[in-house]
Amino acid sequence: MSTFDEMTKEELTTLKSALTEEYATYCAQELSLNMARGKPGKDQLDLSMPMLDVLPSSTDCVAEDGTDLRNYGVVDGLPEAKALMASMLDDAPENVIVFGNSSLNIMYDTLMRCWVFGTLGSTPWSQLDSVKFVCPVPGYDRHFGVTEAFGIEMVPVAMNEDGPDMDAVEELVANDSAFKGIWCVPKYSNPGGVTYSDEIVKRLASMKCAAEDFRIFWDNAYTVHHLYDEPENQDQLLDIAQACAEAGNPNRYFKFASTSKVTFPGAGIAALAASAENVAEIKKRMGVQTIGHDKINQKRHVLFLKDAQGIADHMAKHAAILRPKFALVDKMLEEGLAGTGCGTWSKPRGGYFVSFDAPEGTAKRIVSLAKEAGVTMTGAGATYPLKNDPHDSNIRIAPTLPPLEELEAAMKVFVCCVKLATVEKLLEA
């Protein structure tokens, strides 16, 4: 089979007619399918229902240290909850603070503290003439939304197969003190599924920074979200805390994780890990902001998940549900698009997304066509700062929410839209 760009104009015109006819059949079905966000499916949420029954009486509402879970207090989290989240954060419990249900909320507040108060004696970022962040792309749209909300300039750098382009990152941060941070999703990245190599982690930890208060926002959202029982060696992530300590930059990182896609999104627990100095400063600021987060929910998670092995066992059940969905997406993309030149896509070993790169200048058209046919995708450009993909190419596919039969129907539409948009683009040339 010839790639589409090798076809004659007559061949492309004939193909466009066939694809337009196929597309019309999908539109006539009046579908209403959603692949816009990485939400767990109902069968995944059902896995955690027993957690709601683990505290049946008042005698159960007591922490290991005797704290009454129903009352005020414990600003930094129950000791047993800190131990549980430490296993996800690859850190020691004393370096962990347990918050509410959202790691995004923690990231926003962490940036806000730097913005208003500075960090460890540095000038508050709000008082500076310019503040910039390094943003690996394609990346997580909500990260970019946070920095955009503060008016921070976002500078994209490319994501490679082993992590961000460190030559570009190092050049930026070494020569401009306005660079104050970098967004990182280091394990099964959103959306590309990349796990940072040891070399990348070490370079981030040791790189020369013109700003002494440069911070790595290490959002390890998918740290336990493997799709396969035995992660390959390439899936093992070096601990950023250890790397920073060894490089003589122990305060450079903030680590974040949550149980949002482990138990219940919106009703999980989230945590931060940082150096002792950073933790002390954060706790001081938090003491004004809150008396404590939901200790009952923290205890529920401890009793239900127990420990690192308990989390692993629970996530194996998630993986069994998700593997067929990711396999179906890859199968349909291979069968529908391989050899056509209509795009390339990631083959993640974990996480929640497949990253699809369409021919340049077609992503918005593909998403629009899919929407008209009843399939909602993540907006084209969402994986870039300010929703501006300069190549109009990247599309994030989120296969987790729909049941298999709906996912199959949605992918048929998507493949057709990719082909149709590509043909249209070639005929315009």
N, C-alpha and C positions, 0 to 999 in steps of 0.2 A: 504494500500500500504506500502510495506517495504521501509525503507530508503535504499539508494544505498549501504551503507557500511554493510548492513545486508544480501545482496544477495550473493549467491554462485558464484564461478568463471564462471560456466556455464551460469547462469542467466545474469551475467554482459557481457559475450561474446555475448550472443544473443541480449541483449539491445544495445550493441555497434554497432552491425550490423544494427539494425533498425535506430539508431541515425545517423550513417554514411550515410545511404541511404537518410534520411530526409535532412541532411546537404548538400548532393550533389544536391538535388532539389533547395535549396536556391542558391548555387553557380551557377547553370545553369541559374538562372534568371538575372544574371549580374546586380545586384542591385548597387546603388550608394547612400547610405544613411549616414547621418552624425549626430552623437550624441556626438561629441568630446568636445564641449565647451558650456557654458551656455549663448547662444545668444537668444535674443527675436526673435520671429517669425515675419513674415511680417505683420500679422494682428495686432500684438502688436505695431509695428512701425507706422502703419497707424493711430493709436489713437492720435498721436502727430502731425500729419501733419498741423492742424490748427495753431499751434504755429508759423509756418513760415510766417503767414500773419498778425501778431499782430502789426507790426511796418511799416505801409504802407507809411509814409511820414517823412520828416525831423522834423516836429513839434512833432512827437511822440518819437523822439530820444533824450529825455531829462529825466534825473533821477529826483527823488523826491526832491533832494537837488539842482536841477538846472544844474547839470553836463551834458555837451554835450557828449552823449554816443559815438559819432563818433571820439572823440579826445583822446589824451593821458590822463593818470592820474588814480587816485583811486587804489592804489596798493593793498589794502586789500578787495576790492569789494564794489559794490553799497550798500548803507544802506538797501534798500528794498530786495536785494539779500541775504544779511546777515541775515535779518529777516526770509526770506523763508527757508534758509538752517538751521537756528537755530532750526526751528520746526522739521527738520529731525534729527538733532544732539542732540536734547533734551537739549538745552543750551540757554544762553542769547546771543542776537546778538553781543554785545560788545566783546564776547569771540570767535567770529567766523571770520575766514578769508576765502574769496571766491577766488578760484584759477581758473584754466582752466577746461578742460573737464574730467580729469582723477584723481580719488583718488589714483590709483596706483602710478601715477607720484608724488603726494603729499607725499605718504609714502616713496618713494625712496628719494625724496629731504629732507624729515625730517630726515631720517637715515643719509643721506649724511652730513647734518649740524652737527649732533652729531659726525660723523666720522671726519670731518675736523676741526670743531670749538669747539666741546664739547657742553654741554648744561648747562646754568646758572653757569658758572665758573668752571665746571668740566674739567678734562683732556680730550682732544680730543681722541676719541676711537682709531683713527689710530695710536696714540702714545703708546698704551698699548701692552703688550706682548701677551695678549690673550683677545678676545672678544667672548662671547657666547650668544645665544638666546634660549629661551625655545620655542619649537614648538609643540603645541598640534596636535596629529595625530589621524585619517586622517585629513588633513588640505588643505589649499589653495596653489596650486603649485606655483603661482606667488609670494606669500609671500616668499616662500622658495628660489625662484629664486633671489629675491632681496638680501637676506642675503648671499646666495652663491656667488653672484657677488662681495661682499665685503670681501670674505674669512672668514666670521664669522662662528664659529662652531655652528652647530644646534643640539640641544639635544631634542629628541622627548619625549613627555609625552602623555599618553593615554587620549583620550576624553571619558568621561562617559556620562550618559544620562542627566546630569545637568551641564556639562561643563568639563574643564580639571581636571585631577586628582590632586587636590590641595595639597594632602600630598606630592606627588612627586615634585610639583612646589615649595612648601615652603622649602623643604629640599635642593633643588638645589640652590635657590637664597639666602638663609640665610647663606650658608657656602662657597660661592665662589663669590668674587667681580668681577670676569670676566663676570658674567651674567649681561647683560645690558638691556635686553628687553624680551618681550614675544609677539608673534603674537596672536591676538584674533579676531575671527568673532563671536560676542556674540549673535547675533539674527539669527536664522535659519542658523546655521553654514554651511560652505562649507567644505565637502559635506554632513555632517550627519544630518543637519536640527535641531541641538540642540540650544535651547535658555538657556543661562546661568541662573542659579537660583540666588536668592538674596544672599544666603550664599556664592556662588562662587564669586560673584562680590565683596562682602564685604571682603572676604579673600584675593582677589587680591589687593584690595585697602589698606589693613591693614598689609599684611604680612611683616615680617622682611626681609630686603634686605641688603646684605653685601655691595652692590654698592649704594651710595647715589643718583646716577644719573640713577637708573633703570627706564625704561619707558615701559608702557603698550601701545602697538600699537593696538588701539581699532577700528578695521575696521568694522563699522556697516553698511555693504554694503546692507543688506536685511531688514533694519529696517521697511520699509513700504511695504514689499513684502509678504503680507498675502495671503494665498490661500482660506481663509474662511472669511465670512463677520464679524463674531464675534469671535475674537481671544480668546482662553481660557486663564484663569488666568496664566497658566504656560508660556504663550507667552509674558507676560509683563516683560520687562527688566529693572532692576534697573539701575539708572544713575551712571556711573562710576565716573563722576566728583563729584557728591554729596558724593558718598561713599569715595572717596579719601580725600575730604575736611574734612569729619567727622572723618576720621582716622588720620588726621594730616599730610597727604601726598598730598597736593594740586597740586603739579607739576608732579605727577607720570604718568599721562596719556596724550596721544594724541588721539583725536577722529576724525574719518574720515567718510565721506559719500559723495554720488554723485547721480546725476539723470541719470546715465548711462543706467540703465534698467527701468527708469521711462519715459524718453523721447527718446533720440537718443544716443546709444552708440557711443562714439567718437565725439559727438556734444552736450553733456550735460554740466552741471556745477558741480564742485566738491568743497568741503570745508573741513576745519579743525576747530575743537574747542579745546581749551586748556585753562590753567590757565592764568590769566592776565600777570604773569611774562613770561611764555612761549610765549604768543602771542606777547608781546613787543619785545622779542628777535628775534622771527621769522620775524616780520615785518622789523626789522633792517637789517637782512640778505637779505630779499627779495628786499629791496630798492636798493640794488646793482645789483640784478639779473634781475629785470624787472621794467618797468614803470607802468605796469598794465595789467590785463587780458582782455578778450573779454567782454566788458560791454554791447554791443548790445545783445549778447547771454544771459547774465545775466538778462537783462530787458525782453527779450522774455519769459524766464522761469517764471519770476514774473507775467507777464500779463496773461500767459497761466495757470499756476498752482495756482496762487493767494496766498494761505496760506495752513495751515495744513489740513483744511477740503477739500480744492481743491485737494491737493495731495491724500487724502484718497479716494475721489470720483473717481479720475483718476485711482488709483491703483485697485479699485473695478472692473473696466473694464478689467484691466490686469488679475485679478484673475479669472474672468468669462471665459477668454480664456484659462488659464493655468490649472484650476481645472480638466477639462476632460482629459488632457494629463497625469497629475499625477495619476488620478484615473485609467486610462488605463494601465499605467506601473504597478501599484500595482495589478490590476486585473490579468494581464498576468503572473506576477511573482507568484501570489497565485495559479492560475490554473495550471501553468506549473511546479512549483517547490515545493509547499507546501507538506510536508511529505516525500520529497526525501532525505533530508539532504544535498542538494546541495548548500545551501547558506541561508543567512539572509539579510534583507534589512530594511532601514529606512522608516518611514511613515511620512514625513515632513508636517507641517502645514503652511509652507511658504518657501521662498527662491527659489532656482533654480535647486536643485539636489536631486537625490536619491543615498544614499550610499549603495553599495552592497558588502557584504563579502562572497566570494566564499570559498570553501574548501581550506585549506592551500596548497600552491604550484601549484595553477591552474590559477591564475589571468592572468599571461602573456599568457598562452596558450589560454584562453578564448578570450582575446582581439585579439590575432593573428588569431584565427579561424574566428572571426567575420569580421576582415579586409579582409581575403581571400574570404569571402562570400559577400563582398561589403558593410559592415557596419563599419564605423569608430567610435571607442570609444575613450575616454580619455585614454592615455597610462597607462598600469598597473604600479603601483609604483609612479605615479605622485602626489598622495596625501601624500607623505612622503618626507622628506628632501633628496636631492640628488637622488630623484626618486628611493629610496631604501626601498621598503616595505619588512621588514624581514620575513614576513609570506607569501608574494606573494599571497595576498588574496583580498585586497580592490580594487574595481572598482567604479568609479564615473559615474553615469548615468545622462545624461543631456537631459531631454525630451522636452525642450522648443522650440527649433528651428523647428523641422519637423512638417508638418501638421499631423493631426491625422492618416490618412491612411498610411503615411510613417512611423510614429512612431510605428504603429501596426506591419508593416512589419519588422521593425528593431528589435522589441522586440521578434518576433517569432524566428528570427535568434539568438538573444542573448540567449534566453532560451535554444534553441537547443545546442548552443555552451557550455553553462554552464554544461548541462547534459553530453555532449560528453567528455569534458575535465575532469569531475569528474570520469566518468567511466574509462577513460584512466589511470588516476592516481591510481585508486583502482586496476586495473589489473596489474599495475607495482609493486604493493606492494608484 
